[in-house]
Amino acid sequence: GKNERQVIDLFADYTKVIGKHNMHLLAGYNQKCYKSQKFSGTRQDLLSYQTPVLDAATGEITDLGGSASDYALRSFFGRLNYDYAGKYLLEANLRYDGSSKFAPDHRWGLFPSISAGWMVSRENFFQPLLTVLTSFKLRASYGELGNNGIGNYDWQNFYSVVKYPFNETAVSALVYNDFGNEAITWESTAITNIGIDTRLFDKLDLTIQYYNKLTKNSLKGKIIKGSVLLLG
C-alpha cells in the first residue's frame, strides 16, 4: 500500500500600534491533500522467505483486491484583533473552506465569527468598586463552524460488478451499492455566547453566561444507502 499526505501553510501578519489603538491582522492559506492506494493478493507455496513476493510462490493467486482514494481541503482565512487601551476588545474571523467531499457546485462554505469585550473595571467610574470587584468584563460572541465529516465520495454513486445466472449462463451486471447525493454541502453550527466575567476580592472568579448552539444543514440522514441491480 501507499499513503501520501501533502500540506501547504502560508501566513502573513501585520501589527500596528497608534497611541492607545492596538491592531493585529492575520491572513492565511491552507491546503491539504491525502492519497491512499492499496493492493493485496494471496499465493501459496512460497519458495523462499527471503523473497516475499507473489512471483516467488508457485500456488494459485487468490484473494486479489485493491483500492484507491483521495481527499483534499483548501482554506482561506483571516483574522482581525483590535483593542483600545485594553478596555474595548474586538476580534473578527472569516474562513472560506472548500472540500472535495462535496460535489463541485457545493464544495465551498463561508464561516464568519466575531467577538467583543468591554473591560468595565478599567473605566474611571468603576474605580470605587475595585476593592470588591477586582475585575469586571462584559463580552459577547457569535461564530459559525463548518463540518465536512462524511465519506470521501458520499456525493457520488458507487457500484460493483457481479455475476448472475441467466439461461444457464453467467452474465455480468452492475450493482449500485450506495446512491450519491450531490446536494450535500457543509454542515454549519452557529454558536452565540454572552457573558460576564468577574473577580471578587481578588480571590473568587465568577462567570455568568448565556450559550446557544444551533446546527444547520445537518449531514445526518443525507447519505442514502441501498442497492439496485442493473441488468446488462
C-alpha positions in Angstrom: 0.0 0.0 0.0 1.0 3.6 -0.4 -0.2 6.6 1.6 0.7 10.2 0.7 0.0 13.4 2.6 0.7 16.9 1.3 0.2 20.1 3.4 0.8 23.7 2.5 0.5 26.5 5.0 1.0 30.2 4.2 0.7 33.0 6.7 1.1 36.8 6.8 0.5 39.0 9.8 0.7 42.7 10.5 0.8 44.6 13.8 0.2 48.3 14.3 0.1 50.5 17.4 -1.1 54.1 17.2 -1.3 55.6 20.7 -3.8 53.5 22.6 -5.0 51.8 19.5 -3.6 48.2 19.0 -4.3 46.3 15.8 -3.2 42.9 14.6 -4.1 41.4 11.2 -3.6 37.8 10.1 -4.2 36.3 6.7 -3.5 32.7 5.7 -3.9 29.9 3.2 -4.0 26.2 3.9 -4.2 23.2 1.6 -4.3 19.5 2.5 -4.3 16.5 0.2 -4.4 12.8 1.1 -4.0 9.9 -1.3 -4.1 6.2 -0.5 -3.5 3.2 -2.7 -3.7 -0.4 -1.6 -3.2 -3.8 -3.3 -3.4 -7.2 -1.9 -3.2 -10.8 -3.0 -2.6 -14.3 -1.7 -0.4 -17.1 -3.2 0.6 -20.3 -1.5 3.8 -22.4 -1.7 6.3 -19.6 -1.3 9.7 -20.9 -2.4 11.8 -18.7 0.0 11.0 -16.4 2.8 13.9 -14.2 1.6 11.8 -13.2 -1.4 8.4 -12.3 -0.1 6.7 -11.5 -3.4 3.8 -13.2 -5.3 6.1 -14.3 -8.2 8.3 -16.3 -5.7 5.4 -18.7 -5.0 4.1 -21.5 -7.2 0.5 -21.7 -6.0 -2.6 -20.2 -7.5 -3.1 -16.4 -6.9 -6.3 -15.8 -4.8 -8.0 -13.1 -2.9 -6.9 -10.3 -5.2 -8.0 -6.9 -4.1 -7.2 -3.2 -4.4 -8.5 0.2 -3.6 -7.6 3.9 -4.0 -9.0 7.1 -2.5 -8.1 10.7 -2.2 -9.3 13.8 -0.3 -8.5 17.5 -0.5 -9.3 20.5 1.6 -8.4 24.1 0.7 -8.9 27.1 3.1 -8.5 30.8 3.0 -8.8 32.7 6.3 -8.3 36.0 8.0 -8.4 37.5 11.5 -8.5 41.0 12.9 -7.7 41.8 16.6 -8.3 45.3 17.9 -8.3 46.9 21.3 -8.3 50.4 22.7 -6.3 51.0 25.9 -7.0 47.4 26.9 -10.6 48.3 27.6 -12.5 47.8 24.4 -11.7 44.5 22.6 -12.7 43.2 19.2 -11.9 40.1 17.2 -13.3 39.1 13.8 -12.5 36.0 11.8 -13.5 34.8 8.4 -12.9 31.4 6.8 -13.6 30.2 3.3 -13.3 26.4 3.0 -13.6 24.1 0.0 -13.8 20.3 0.4 -13.6 17.5 -2.2 -16.1 15.5 -0.1 -18.9 17.6 -1.7 -20.0 17.9 -5.4 -18.2 20.7 -7.3 -21.2 23.1 -7.0 -21.4 22.7 -3.2 -17.8 22.5 -2.1 -17.3 25.9 -0.6 -18.5 27.3 2.7 -18.1 30.7 4.3 -17.8 30.8 8.1 -17.6 34.1 10.0 -17.2 34.8 13.7 -17.0 38.0 15.7 -16.5 38.7 19.4 -16.4 41.9 21.5 -15.4 42.6 25.1 -15.6 45.6 27.5 -13.3 45.7 30.5 -15.6 47.8 32.6 -13.3 47.6 35.6 -10.7 49.7 33.8 -13.1 52.7 33.4 -12.7 55.6 35.7 -16.2 55.5 37.0 -15.6 51.9 38.2 -12.6 52.6 40.4 -14.5 52.9 43.7 -15.7 49.3 43.3 -12.3 47.7 42.7 -12.0 46.8 46.4 -14.9 44.4 45.9 -14.9 43.7 42.2 -11.3 43.4 41.2 -12.2 42.7 37.6 -15.4 43.1 35.7 -15.8 42.2 32.0 -18.7 42.1 29.6 -18.4 40.0 26.5 -20.4 38.7 23.5 -19.5 36.5 20.6 -21.1 34.8 17.6 -19.4 32.3 15.3 -20.1 29.6 12.7 -18.2 26.4 12.3 -18.2 24.1 9.3 -18.3 20.3 9.4 -17.5 18.0 6.4 -17.4 14.8 8.4 -18.7 12.4 5.8 -17.1 9.8 3.5 -14.8 11.0 0.7 -17.3 10.0 -2.0 -20.8 10.2 -0.5 -21.9 12.6 -3.2 -21.3 10.0 -5.9 -23.0 6.8 -6.9 -21.0 3.6 -6.2 -21.4 0.3 -7.9 -19.7 -3.1 -8.3 -19.7 -5.8 -11.0 -21.4 -9.1 -10.1 -22.3 -12.3 -11.9 -25.8 -13.8 -12.0 -27.2 -16.8 -13.8 -29.3 -16.2 -16.9 -30.3 -19.1 -19.2 -27.7 -21.3 -17.6 -25.0 -18.7 -18.4 -23.1 -16.4 -16.1 -24.0 -12.8 -17.0 -22.3 -9.6 -15.7 -24.4 -6.9 -14.0 -23.8 -3.7 -12.1 -25.0 -3.4 -8.5 -25.3 0.1 -7.1 -24.2 -0.2 -3.6 -24.7 3.4 -2.5 -26.6 6.3 -4.0 -24.8 9.6 -4.1 -26.4 12.9 -3.0 -24.9 15.8 -5.0 -26.9 18.3 -2.8 -24.8 17.5 0.3 -22.8 20.5 1.5 -21.2 21.9 4.6 -23.0 21.4 7.9 -22.9 24.7 9.8 -23.0 25.2 13.6 -23.8 28.7 14.9 -22.7 29.5 18.4 -23.8 32.5 20.4 -22.3 33.4 23.7 -23.0 36.4 26.0 -21.3 36.6 29.4 -20.0 38.5 32.4 -16.6 37.6 34.0 -15.9 39.0 37.4 -13.4 38.5 40.2 -14.4 39.2 43.8 -12.0 40.4 46.4 -9.2 39.3 44.1 -9.9 35.7 45.2 -13.1 34.4 43.7 -13.8 34.1 40.0 -17.4 34.3 38.9 -18.8 33.8 35.4 -22.4 34.3 34.2 -23.2 33.5 30.6 -25.8 32.6 28.0 -24.9 30.0 25.5 -26.8 28.8 22.4 -25.7 26.3 19.8 -27.7 25.8 16.6 -26.7 23.3 13.8 -28.0 24.0 10.3 -27.9 21.8 7.3 -27.1 18.7 9.3 -25.3 15.9 7.4 -27.2 13.2 9.3 -29.7 11.5 7.1 -28.4 12.9 3.8 -26.3 9.8 3.0 -28.5 7.3 1.0 -27.7 3.7 1.4 -29.1 0.8 -0.6 -28.5 -1.4 -3.6 -30.1 -1.8 -7.1 -29.2 -4.5 -9.6 -28.8 -3.1 -13.1 -29.1 -6.0 -15.6 -27.0 -5.8 -18.8 
